[in-house]
Amino acid sequence: MVETYSSEQERFYYVAETEYGVTPTNPAMLSVPAETIEPEIDAGNIKLRGMGYTDLQAIKKGLRKVGCKVNYFLPSAASIELLQWAKIDENKSLSVQVVYWKGLFASATDIISLLFKGMKIDKATVECEVEDVIRASLELQGKDVTVGTDKISGATYTDHTGAVAFNETYVKKDTVAFDRVSAWKFNIENNLKRVPVITDTDGHLPKWVFFRFRNLSGELTFEFESKSEADEVLADTEFDLEFGLGSSKKATITDCKWDNITVPSRIEDLIYLKAAFSAKGPLAIA
């Protein structure tokens, strides 16, 4: 009997698909340094009751819903490689493999493979604070999953490494860098829609998972040294924000406005200002 698997025997890999829902031949699988991985398979069972009976009368297979959540710190070797697929304009699907194994990965044994296909990023949050690194949290939804006991035939597996520290990032408003920010984050919500059709051939699977309307938002935390953000909320000021993501990589969100500001304080601590924003966009990650 195989012993219970632990987190050092688990990895998250992905590759961009050229055909929706089909893993490329001999794929070059890439990883991120994940801190949490949460794959999900929901059978969507239809549970039926009938008059005169206490218990269920039938359980029928419904619309299968598959997905995966992953939290990771941005690898300095390729900080935006996975994150870029959160952009709607790319309209890209991914094959995602969550692998569990025993022994050394190069000669792994007792493999359990969850290979998700037709995956797209539904939600993404990227954030950083002082004395830490840039972290990302992604929620993906897909078309189907295959459970196996081996790596993908012909695949290569590359592990991105490194991290992007708080002193390797920045925040700019329009073209001017802030010098008061102690924490920042931005959120991308793509509001994915699973689209099923009535058919007796794989009718339990969505035909498509596609991007819909997008919400862009976030929050900056400032050392409380200025009233400028309060002035801008009242003045309904519009601006662009740029977030450094390591090396020359960045995310730019255009046409932002402050939603609200708060100035929480407590005894024996400095005062900080939190400013939440929403944006019309578009969003650029490059």
N, C-alpha and C positions, 0 to 999 in steps of 0.2 A: 504494500500500500504506500502511495506517495504521501509524504508529509505535507502539512498545510503550507501553502505558498505565502511568502511575505513580500513587503514592498520593494526590497532590493531584487526581487525576481519578477519584476513587472516593468514594462515600458510601453510608451505611446509612440506609434509611428504613423506617418501620413505620406500621401503622394497625390499630386493633382491628377484628376482624370481627364482624358481627352474625349471620352464618350460617357455620357451621364450614367452612373450606376455600374460602370465596368472598370475593374482594376486593370491598369495597363500591363502589358506583357513585360516581364523582366523589370519590374519597377525599381526605381532608386528611392527607397524608403528613407525618410528623414525623421529625426526625433527632436523633442524639446526636453529640457531638464524639468520634468514634471514633479510637482510636490504632492498633488492629489490627482487621481484618475478615477472616474466614476462612469463606467459603461452602463447602459440601460436597454433592456428589451421588454417591451410591453405588448402582450398578445392582443390587447384590446377586446377581450372576450365579451360576447353578448350574452347576458344572463337573463334567462326567461322564467317567469313564474306563471302559474295557471290557477284559476279559481278552484278552491276546494283542496288545495295542497299546501302543506307547510313549507316544504323544501322546493328548491329550484327544479324545474321540469326539463331544462336543457341548458347547456353551455355551448355556444357556437363560436367558432373562430371569427374574430372581428378584424379591424384594420390594425395591422402590426405597426407599432411605433418604436423606432430605434434611435438611439442617440448616445452621446458621451459628453461628460463634463471633464475639463482638464484645467488645472491651475499650475502655472509654471513661471519661472523667472526668465526674462528675455535673455537668450544666449548671445554673448558678444560676437560669437562666430557668425551668427545669422539672425540678428535681432528681430527682423520683420518678416522672415521667410514664411512663417505660419500666419502671423497676424494680418498680412496683406490680403488674405483670402476672405477677410471680413468685409471687404469693399464690395458693395452691390454691383458696381460697374464692371468688376471682373467676372461676375456671374459664373464662378468656378465651383465645381464640386470636387470632393476629395474622397479617396479611399483611406480609411483609418483602421489601423490594426493595433489592438491591445494584446500584448503577448505576455504570457506567464511561462516560466521555465524553471528547470533545476540545473545545477552545475554552472559552467561558464557559458555565456551567451553564444560564443563562437561555435561551441560544440554542445549546444543545449539538448537536454533530454526532458521527457515528460512535459512537452509543450502543450499549452492550451492557447488557442488563437481565436480571438473574436475579430473578424474582418468585416467592418462596416463599409457599405458602399453608398454612393450618392449623397455623401455628407456635405452639409453646408453650415456655415457659422451663423447661428441665430442671434447670440448675444456675446459681446466682448467687453470686458472692462480692463483698462490698463492703468496702473497706478504706481506712485513712488512717494516716499517720504524720506526725510533726512536720516542718515545712518542706516540706510537699507538699499535694496536694489529695485529695479523696475520689475513689476510682476504683472502677469496677465491671467485673466480667468475667462475661459471660453465655454460656451454651450453649443453643441452641434446636434443637428437633426439629420437623419438619413433615410434612405429608401429600404435597405434590407441589411441583414447580417448573416455571415457564414461562420459557423463554429467548426474549428478544426484542431488538429494535433500536430501541426508543423508550421514552419515558416513558409512564406510565399515562394513558390518554385521560381528560381531564376532571379530572385530579388537580391539587391544589395542593401545593407543597413548602415546608415551613417548617423552618429550621435553628435548633435551640436552641443558645444560646451561653452563655458565661460558665463559671465553675467555682466550687466550694465549697472554700475553703482550710481547712487544719488549725485555724486560729484562728476558724473559723466553725462548728465542730462541738464536741461534748461527749459524754461517756459518763456515764450515771447508773446506779447500782446501787440498785434500789428507787426512792427519791425523792432520793437524795443523789448529787451530782456528784462524780466522782473528780477529784483534783487531782494524781495521780501518773502518769497514762497517757501514754505516748509513742507508742503505736501500737495500733490495734484493727482487727479484721476480724470479719465474720460470714458464714456460709455457709448457703445454702439448697439442698437437694437434693430435687427433686420426684419422682425415679425414674419418669420418663415411660415408658409402654408403648405401642409400636406394635401395633395390633390388625388383622391381616389376616384375610380370609375367602376361602374357595374360591369363585371366580366367574370366568367368562370375560369379564366386563366390568370393565375396570380392576382385575383381580385382582392386578396387580403393585404396587398402591398400598394402603397401610393404610386401613382403613375409618375408624378413629379413632386419635388419639394422645391418651391420657388420663393425668391425674395419678393417682399411687398414693400409697403411704405417704411421709411427708416426714421428712427429717432436718434438724435445726437445730443448728448448732455455730459455734464461733469461737474467737478468742484475743485476749487483752489483754496488752500489754507494759507493765509498771510500772517506774518508778524504784524501786529496792529500798530502801524506807524503813520498811517495816512487815512484821510477821509475820501480818497479818490473813488473807491468802489461804491461808497454810499452815494456820492455825487452822480456816478454813472447810472446807477439803478434809477434814480429820480429823473435823470435826463434822458432815459431810454436810449443810451448810447450803444451803437453796434460796432463790433470789432472782430478781428481774426485772432485765433490762438495757434501757436506752434509749440509742439512738445518734442524735445530732443530724445531720440530713442537709441543713442549710442552711435559712435563714429559719425558718419554724415547722414544717418537715417533720421527721419522725423515724421510726425503726424501733424497735418495742418487741417484745422477745422475753421471754416469761414462763416461769416455773418452770425456771430455769437451775440447774445445779450445776457446780462446777469438776470437770473430769475429772482433771487433773494440773497440777502446777506444776514448773517448772525454774528454776534460778538460774544461768545460764551466766555465766562471767566470763573475762576475759583481761587480760593485763598492760597497764598504761597506759590503762585504760578504766574507765568507771563500771560498776557491777553493776546488772543488770536482772533482773526476775522476769517470766517468761512463764507465763500462766495460761490453759489451754485449757478450754473449757466445752462442754457439751451442754445442750439444752433440750427440754422436753416441748412447749412452745408453749402457746397459739397465737402467731402472728406478726402484727403490725399494722404497716403502712406507710401513713402518712397525713400 
